[in-house]
Amino acid sequence: MEPRNLTAISEFLLLGFSEEPAFQPLIFGLFLSMYLITVFGNLLIILAVSSDSHLHTPMYFFLANLSFVDICFTSTTVPKMLVNIQTQSKVITYEDCITQMYFFLLFAGLDNYILTVMAYDRFLAICHPLHYMVIMNPRLCGLLVLVSWIMSVLHSLLQTSVVLRLSFCTDLEIPHFFCEIKQVVQLACSDTFLNDIVMYFGAGLLGGGPLAGILYSYSKIVSSICGISSTQGKYKAFSTCASHLSVVSLFYCTSLGVYLSSAATQSSHSGATASVMYTVVTPMLNPFIYSLRNRDIKRALKKSFGKETMKGPIALGQLHLMAELKA
């Protein structure tokens, strides 16, 4: 096959999960439901944090940012897939594919970095409670989020810019429901050595670095909790980071599972199905994890809908926790 110049390429074909017409309504209904739950659930988290002054703390500031990123992360892939199913078309233009790839990498990177920042926040709250509010001031919180955005934008620009240099053959079918960078690079006829190097570098930057930071933070947190004398103090300390630990475990375990399954099987459709876990399911479950395990969020939501008035400032509970940790 003769490679064609990039300027001649106008579109790719997203093969999705199944080519059977009978399954398309089921897939459409399932993903539309998950997408609406994701958007609605994360918007509720943002509403609760922004409307209640008692939740204007570093932990909930980062949680609101995570919810915003999860909405954007899911919105980069699912709406296009739903449109393609509805119009019975598998086409995505070259420009749209590159754009989708850029924003997918951007918000995936932000997810990683914000989860790491949240782990650092819990580390300071539990291991250094007396200095927590001094260290985690609004300026530092804003700076941490800004650095996360800058790192993610630069990484996404790097990854997509090296894809732009590739030439493609006549086979332009992507066995996925979105323009996943690895699948697109595999369609290239030109040399992909530089792309492979950049992808491995990005995997280390987005996976290895943040994961190492999270593991270090939680090793210190566990050590600090074990040093608390009272059982009640241990429970209070653990409850402040249980939701975040659940989200981190879900995100990284599903991501790792996708790459292990794609390496173990030759079926590209199996990889696409597995990737749903961290691209759609994880952002959908995050609001449930934080709202079901967090009384502060539930109280704020009830207050927002006029069902309950706040009985006391949430910061008071944090002061009790600090006293327990000090003891």
C-alpha positions in Angstrom: 0.0 0.0 0.0 1.2 3.4 -0.9 1.1 5.9 1.9 -1.0 9.0 1.2 0.0 12.5 2.3 -1.7 13.9 5.4 -3.3 16.6 3.4 -5.2 14.0 1.4 -6.7 12.4 4.5 -10.1 13.8 5.3 -11.6 11.2 7.6 -11.3 8.1 9.8 -13.9 5.4 10.6 -14.7 4.7 14.2 -15.8 1.0 14.3 -17.1 1.2 17.9 -18.2 -1.9 19.8 -20.3 -3.8 17.4 -21.3 -3.7 13.7 -24.6 -5.5 14.4 -27.5 -3.1 13.8 -29.6 -4.9 16.4 -27.2 -3.9 19.2 -27.0 -0.2 18.2 -30.2 1.0 20.1 -29.0 -0.9 23.2 -25.6 0.7 23.1 -27.1 4.1 22.4 -29.5 3.9 25.4 -26.8 2.6 27.7 -24.2 5.2 26.9 -26.8 8.0 26.9 -27.9 7.0 30.3 -24.4 6.8 31.7 -23.5 10.2 30.1 -26.5 11.9 31.6 -25.8 10.4 35.0 -22.2 11.5 34.8 -23.0 15.1 33.9 -25.9 15.5 36.3 -24.0 13.8 39.2 -20.9 15.9 38.8 -22.9 19.1 38.3 -24.6 18.4 41.7 -21.1 18.1 43.3 -20.1 21.5 41.8 -23.4 23.0 42.9 -23.0 21.8 46.5 -19.5 23.1 46.8 -20.1 26.5 45.2 -23.4 27.2 47.0 -22.4 26.3 50.5 -19.8 28.6 52.2 -18.9 25.8 54.7 -17.6 23.7 51.8 -15.2 26.4 50.7 -12.2 24.4 51.9 -9.2 23.0 49.9 -10.6 19.5 49.9 -13.9 20.5 48.4 -12.2 23.0 46.0 -10.2 20.2 44.5 -13.3 17.9 44.5 -15.3 20.5 42.5 -12.4 20.8 40.0 -12.3 17.0 39.7 -16.0 16.9 38.9 -15.6 19.6 36.2 -12.8 17.6 34.6 -14.8 14.4 34.7 -17.7 16.1 32.9 -15.3 17.4 30.2 -13.4 14.0 30.1 -16.6 12.1 29.3 -17.8 14.8 26.9 -14.8 14.4 24.6 -15.8 10.9 23.6 -19.4 9.9 24.3 -21.4 12.6 22.5 -19.6 11.9 19.2 -20.3 8.2 19.6 -24.0 8.8 20.3 -24.2 11.1 17.2 -22.6 8.4 15.0 -25.0 5.8 16.3 -28.0 8.1 15.8 -27.0 9.0 12.2 -25.8 5.5 11.4 -22.4 6.9 10.4 -18.9 5.8 11.6 -17.1 8.8 10.1 -15.0 11.3 12.0 -13.0 13.9 10.1 -9.3 14.1 10.4 -9.5 17.5 12.2 -12.2 16.3 14.6 -10.1 13.2 15.4 -7.0 15.2 16.2 -9.2 17.6 18.3 -10.8 14.8 20.2 -7.4 13.2 20.8 -6.0 16.5 22.2 -8.9 17.1 24.6 -9.0 13.4 25.7 -5.3 13.5 26.6 -5.8 16.9 28.3 -8.6 15.9 30.6 -7.1 12.4 31.3 -3.9 14.2 32.4 -5.9 16.6 34.6 -7.7 13.7 36.2 -4.3 12.2 37.2 -2.8 15.4 38.5 -5.9 16.5 40.5 -6.2 13.1 42.1 -2.5 13.5 43.1 -3.1 17.0 44.5 -6.1 15.7 46.5 -3.8 13.0 48.0 -1.3 15.7 48.9 -4.1 17.6 50.5 -5.2 14.6 52.6 -1.6 14.0 53.6 -1.2 17.5 55.0 -4.6 17.3 56.7 -3.8 14.1 58.6 -0.1 14.2 59.0 0.3 18.0 59.7 -3.1 19.1 61.0 -1.9 22.1 62.9 -0.2 23.6 59.9 -2.8 22.5 57.3 -4.8 25.7 56.9 -1.6 27.7 56.8 0.0 25.6 54.1 -3.1 24.9 52.0 -4.0 28.6 51.6 -6.2 29.7 48.6 -3.1 30.9 46.7 -1.4 27.5 46.9 -4.6 25.7 46.0 -5.1 27.8 42.9 -1.4 27.4 42.0 -1.6 23.6 42.2 -4.7 23.5 39.9 -3.0 26.0 37.5 0.2 23.8 37.4 -2.0 20.8 36.7 -3.6 22.5 33.8 -0.2 23.7 32.4 1.3 20.2 32.6 -1.7 18.6 31.0 -1.9 21.2 28.1 1.8 20.8 27.4 1.6 17.0 27.4 -1.4 16.9 25.2 0.2 19.4 22.7 3.3 17.2 22.6 1.4 14.0 21.9 -0.8 15.4 19.2 1.9 17.4 17.5 3.9 14.2 16.8 0.8 12.6 15.4 0.4 15.4 12.9 3.7 14.4 11.2 2.5 10.9 10.4 1.4 9.7 6.9 -1.4 7.2 6.7 -2.3 4.3 4.3 -5.7 3.5 2.8 -6.7 1.5 5.9 -8.2 4.3 8.1 -10.5 2.2 10.3 -10.1 2.7 14.1 -11.3 -0.3 16.1 -12.5 2.0 19.0 -15.3 4.3 19.9 -13.1 7.4 19.9 -9.7 8.5 18.5 -7.4 6.7 20.9 -3.9 7.8 20.2 -2.3 4.3 20.2 -4.9 3.1 17.7 -4.3 6.1 15.4 -0.6 5.7 15.4 -0.9 2.0 14.5 -2.6 3.0 11.3 0.4 5.1 10.1 2.5 4.0 7.2 5.4 6.3 8.2 7.9 5.7 10.9 6.3 5.8 14.4 9.5 5.5 16.5 9.3 9.1 17.8 5.6 8.6 18.6 6.3 5.4 20.6 9.0 7.3 22.6 6.7 10.2 23.3 3.8 7.9 24.3 6.1 6.0 26.7 7.3 9.3 28.1 3.7 10.5 28.5 2.8 7.2 30.3 5.5 7.8 32.8 4.7 11.5 33.2 0.9 10.9 33.7 1.0 7.5 35.3 4.3 6.8 37.1 4.8 10.3 38.6 1.3 10.9 40.0 0.9 7.3 41.1 4.2 7.5 43.0 3.1 10.7 44.7 -0.2 9.1 45.7 1.4 6.0 47.1 3.9 8.1 49.1 1.1 10.3 50.5 -1.0 7.3 51.6 2.0 5.5 53.1 2.5 8.5 55.3 -1.2 8.7 56.0 -1.4 5.1 57.1 1.6 5.5 59.3 0.1 8.6 60.9 -3.3 6.9 61.5 -1.6 3.9 63.1 0.0 6.3 65.6 -3.4 7.6 66.8 -4.2 6.1 70.2 -8.0 6.2 70.1 -10.2 4.1 67.9 -12.5 7.0 67.3 -9.6 9.2 66.2 -8.4 6.5 63.7 -11.9 6.2 62.3 -12.3 10.0 61.9 -8.9 10.3 60.2 -9.6 7.4 57.8 -13.1 8.7 56.9 -11.6 12.0 55.6 -9.7 10.2 52.9 -11.8 7.0 52.3 -13.7 8.5 49.4 -10.6 9.8 47.6 -8.9 6.4 48.1 -11.9 4.7 46.6 -11.8 7.0 43.5 -8.0 6.6 43.1 -8.3 2.8 43.3 -11.1 2.7 40.8 -9.3 5.0 38.3 -5.9 3.4 38.4 -7.1 -0.2 38.7 -9.4 0.2 35.7 -6.7 2.0 33.7 -4.2 -0.7 34.5 -6.8 -3.4 33.7 -7.4 -1.9 30.3 -3.7 -2.0 29.3 -3.2 -5.5 30.7 -6.2 -6.8 28.8 -5.1 -5.1 25.6 -1.7 -6.6 25.9 -3.1 -10.1 26.7 -5.6 -10.2 23.8 -5.3 -9.5 20.1 -8.9 -8.3 19.9 -9.1 -4.5 19.4 -12.8 -4.6 20.2 -12.1 -6.1 23.6 -9.7 -3.2 24.4 -12.4 -0.7 23.4 -14.9 -2.4 25.7 -12.5 -2.5 28.6 -11.6 1.2 28.1 -15.2 2.1 28.9 -14.4 1.4 32.6 -12.1 4.4 33.0 -13.5 6.7 30.3 -17.2 6.5 31.2 -17.8 4.3 34.3 -15.3 5.9 36.6 -16.4 9.5 36.0 -20.0 8.3 36.5 -19.3 6.6 39.8 -17.2 9.4 41.4 -20.2 11.6 42.4 -21.9 8.5 44.0 -18.7 7.7 46.0 -18.3 11.2 47.3 -21.9 11.8 48.0 -22.8 8.5 49.6 -19.7 8.5 51.9 -19.6 12.2 52.7 -22.2 13.7 55.0 -21.0 17.2 54.3 -21.9 16.9 50.6 -25.3 15.3 51.4 -26.1 18.1 53.8 -25.1 20.8 51.3 -27.3 19.2 48.6 -30.2 19.0 50.9 -29.7 22.6 51.8 -29.5 23.6 48.1 -32.8 22.0 47.5 -34.3 23.5 50.7 -34.8 20.2 52.5 -32.5 20.8 55.5 -30.6 23.7 57.2 -27.1 23.3 58.2 -26.8 22.4 61.9 -23.3 23.7 62.3 -20.1 24.7 60.4 -18.3 21.7 58.9 -15.0 23.3 59.9 -15.9 22.4 63.5 -15.6 18.7 62.7 -12.2 19.3 61.2 -11.0 21.0 64.4 -12.1 17.9 66.4 -10.1 15.7 64.0 -7.1 17.9 64.4 -7.4 17.6 68.2 -7.6 13.8 67.9 -4.5 13.7 65.7 -2.6 15.9 68.0 -3.4 13.6 70.9 
